Amino acid sequence: MGGGFGSKQSSGKWAVIAAMLAREAGRPVQLMLNRWEENLTTGNRAPTVQHLKLGAKNDGTLTAIDMAVTVSVGANGSVGRGVRAVSVLI
């Protein structure tokens, strides 16, 4: 589901309909939504606060990633959970 800029984080009616049509046709299908349908139907991405540190050698080779992400999931927590990722050495 490209072009959603993060709003396609869960499958909804549009994805189920596309999958059912593809199964029935025995071929891939493409679902196109206009701007109004996109905003009405698919929702939006939950807000996040992200902190990222990268470690690299002088030649640009990536050696480490330190990332902390906080996700605001709202009252029902339907879009995911808060995440804390610690340093990763590559």
C-alpha positions, 0 to 999 in steps of 0.5 A: 500500500504505497503512497500512504506516508505511514498511514497504512500501518494496519490492514483495513477494508480496502486491503481485504477487498483488494486481497479478495479481488486478487484471489477471485481473479487469480491475478494481482489487483491495484486499488486506487483511492482519490485524495478524499477517499484516502483521507476518509478511509485509511486513517493516519500515522500515530505521532512519534518522537524519534532520537537517532545517533549513528556511529561511523568510521572516517570512510563512512562505514556505519558501525553503530545505531542508537535509537529511541522512539516514543509512539503516542498510541492514544487511549486504546493503543490500537496502532502499536506500542511505545518502543525503546531500542538500545544501541546496536553494533553493526 
